[in-house]
Amino acid sequence: MQRRAERLIPGGVDSPVRAFRAVGGDAPFLERAEGAYLYDVDGNRYIDYFGSWGPMILGHAAPAVIEAVRDAAGRSTSFGASTGAEAELAQLVIDAVPSIEKLRFVSSGTEAVMSAIRVARAFTGRKRIVKFEGCYHGHSDALLVKAGSGVATLGIPGSAGIPVETTQFTTALRYNDLEEVETLFARHPGEVACVILEPVVGNAGTILPDEGFLQGLRAITEREGALLIFDEVMTGFRLALGGAQEIFGITPDLTTLGKIIGGGLPVGAFGGRAEIMDQLAPLGPVYQAGTLSGNPLAMAAGIATLNALHTGGPEFYRNLAKVTARIADGVAAVAEDLGIPITTNRIGSMFTWFFRDSSGSDIVRDFDDAARSDTARFGHFHRAMLERGVWLPPSQYEAAFVSAVHGEVEIAATIAAAKDSLAALTGELHVPSASSLAL
């Protein structure tokens, strides 16, 4: 199946990290998923810790989401015209994220970020964009500068096909370094349209902001007349109902969303203060459009998902964080017992195990720290875990996710698989444990 796909699709994949190049071997082809599990075409079952790269916070094939999509599909898969579902989902987002007064739906996170940047430039009348190394904001030309995600995974410094003129107004700084931000603004007074970042980095592995970093960015941008954009495509509705901005008490000017707000269907959104969003046509001079924006299937799945999260409230997120802590810290403890140096970064239901060189720092607070990870050892660990029925993100530079349907069985099975897999790294064990793939 892989060879056939490679004849028809570049690399056999429609998104590069799916190719497993960073961890070795061929990725299994999936047939279905349910709850916390993935099932491949050969009948193997895996505990899922990448959740379609984040959207599946309720687990796969959540009954309320499936029912909503089926009902919507029965009325047509697309209209190319307005529906009441768009306003309904918009209200659910706005109720949860106070910084968003108005928003617009698009079909991907890339579109959301690209559109937010355009609005920011129009609103400020400035050109320069500031981003941070390791933060991934989609694959639009101006933002593939020192990006994380698949760019870091595959060791690509940027991307061919992007003229230097396209990125001349993009500056990438070190995450968690306010001094660099101050220096940049001093060098380019009155030129910066916006500062954009993942408030919690997920596309270089999970990296948390230092205390005061986000607050400092808010103060600098307000002082300098630039907009602050939180890319919460990953963290939105993942860390809390109000996203990372709720956790850290920051009010950005614009926010980009995706993943969870579509319940697993293609979706994105960008929103913020009304005076900024009213720059968009048909009210203002900024053009943005999309045939499938506000697609009824995505709106239905998003409404069902966000209704569940609103109903669950803070207790839902507290329980999710507790399960995540037991998984992430439990495996880290096994590694420590075996003398394998691992740094565990965790927040809410996101986490990453960074495999370190024994002489390296045990702190991962920016992309340079993450890039010093032992990616070869991570690759061995990933393959060993997959053999034992646990599917981790196939890159050291991607966050892992836990869903609401991961429970005691999955916690125990994951830690058991990790004991065998980590022991195999030390040469003590080479045979998969009883937690096999077979159904």
DAFEN-V401280 format. One record per pair of residues at least 6 apart in sequence whose C-alpha atoms are under 6 Angstrom apart, sorted by the first residue. I is the first residue (numbers start at 1). J is the second residue. If there is no record, write none. Layout:
i = (I & I)
j = (J & J)
//
This chain:
i = (5 & 6 & 17 & 20 & 20 & 22 & 23 & 29 & 29 & 30 & 30 & 30 & 31 & 31 & 31 & 32 & 33 & 33 & 34 & 34 & 35 & 35 & 35 & 36 & 36 & 36 & 36 & 36 & 37 & 37 & 37 & 38 & 38 & 39 & 44 & 44 & 45 & 46 & 46 & 46 & 47 & 47 & 48 & 49 & 49 & 49 & 49 & 49 & 50 & 50 & 50 & 55 & 55 & 55 & 57 & 58 & 58 & 59 & 59 & 65 & 65 & 68 & 69 & 69 & 69 & 72 & 78 & 80 & 85 & 86 & 89 & 94 & 96 & 96 & 97 & 99 & 99 & 100 & 100 & 100 & 101 & 101 & 101 & 102 & 102 & 102 & 103 & 103 & 104 & 104 & 105 & 105 & 105 & 105 & 106 & 106 & 106 & 106 & 107 & 107 & 107 & 107 & 108 & 108 & 109 & 109 & 110 & 112 & 112 & 112 & 112 & 121 & 121 & 124 & 126 & 126 & 127 & 128 & 128 & 128 & 128 & 128 & 129 & 129 & 129 & 129 & 130 & 130 & 130 & 130 & 131 & 131 & 131 & 131 & 132 & 132 & 132 & 132 & 133 & 133 & 133 & 133 & 134 & 134 & 134 & 134 & 135 & 135 & 136 & 136 & 136 & 141 & 142 & 142 & 144 & 145 & 148 & 148 & 149 & 149 & 175 & 176 & 192 & 193 & 194 & 194 & 194 & 195 & 196 & 196 & 197 & 197 & 198 & 198 & 200 & 200 & 201 & 202 & 203 & 204 & 204 & 205 & 205 & 205 & 205 & 206 & 206 & 206 & 206 & 207 & 227 & 228 & 228 & 229 & 229 & 229 & 230 & 231 & 231 & 232 & 232 & 233 & 233 & 233 & 235 & 236 & 237 & 239 & 253 & 254 & 254 & 255 & 255 & 256 & 256 & 257 & 257 & 258 & 258 & 261 & 262 & 262 & 262 & 263 & 263 & 263 & 265 & 279 & 279 & 280 & 281 & 320 & 321 & 321 & 324 & 327 & 331 & 341 & 341 & 342 & 342 & 342 & 343 & 343 & 343 & 344 & 344 & 345 & 345 & 349 & 349 & 350 & 350 & 351 & 351 & 352 & 352 & 355 & 355 & 356 & 356 & 364 & 384 & 385 & 388 & 388 & 388 & 388 & 389 & 389 & 423 & 424)
j = (12 & 12 & 150 & 27 & 394 & 395 & 379 & 40 & 41 & 39 & 40 & 41 & 39 & 40 & 41 & 39 & 39 & 60 & 60 & 61 & 59 & 60 & 405 & 47 & 48 & 59 & 405 & 406 & 46 & 47 & 48 & 45 & 46 & 45 & 437 & 438 & 437 & 389 & 390 & 391 & 390 & 391 & 391 & 391 & 392 & 400 & 401 & 402 & 393 & 400 & 401 & 259 & 260 & 264 & 403 & 403 & 404 & 403 & 405 & 301 & 304 & 300 & 297 & 300 & 301 & 297 & 295 & 291 & 299 & 294 & 303 & 100 & 241 & 242 & 242 & 251 & 272 & 271 & 272 & 273 & 272 & 273 & 274 & 271 & 272 & 274 & 270 & 271 & 269 & 270 & 268 & 269 & 293 & 294 & 267 & 268 & 269 & 293 & 266 & 267 & 268 & 293 & 267 & 268 & 258 & 268 & 138 & 256 & 268 & 269 & 270 & 127 & 193 & 193 & 191 & 193 & 193 & 169 & 170 & 191 & 192 & 193 & 170 & 192 & 193 & 194 & 170 & 171 & 172 & 195 & 172 & 195 & 196 & 197 & 172 & 173 & 174 & 175 & 146 & 172 & 173 & 174 & 147 & 148 & 204 & 367 & 147 & 148 & 147 & 148 & 203 & 162 & 166 & 167 & 158 & 158 & 203 & 204 & 203 & 204 & 366 & 213 & 226 & 226 & 226 & 227 & 228 & 228 & 229 & 230 & 230 & 231 & 230 & 231 & 207 & 208 & 207 & 399 & 398 & 397 & 398 & 352 & 397 & 398 & 399 & 345 & 351 & 352 & 399 & 365 & 253 & 252 & 253 & 252 & 254 & 255 & 255 & 255 & 256 & 256 & 257 & 256 & 257 & 258 & 243 & 243 & 243 & 348 & 272 & 271 & 272 & 270 & 271 & 269 & 270 & 268 & 269 & 267 & 268 & 302 & 298 & 301 & 302 & 301 & 302 & 305 & 298 & 285 & 286 & 286 & 287 & 349 & 348 & 349 & 349 & 411 & 415 & 356 & 358 & 354 & 355 & 356 & 353 & 354 & 362 & 352 & 353 & 351 & 352 & 401 & 402 & 400 & 401 & 399 & 400 & 399 & 400 & 373 & 374 & 373 & 374 & 370 & 421 & 421 & 417 & 432 & 435 & 436 & 436 & 437 & 429 & 430)
//
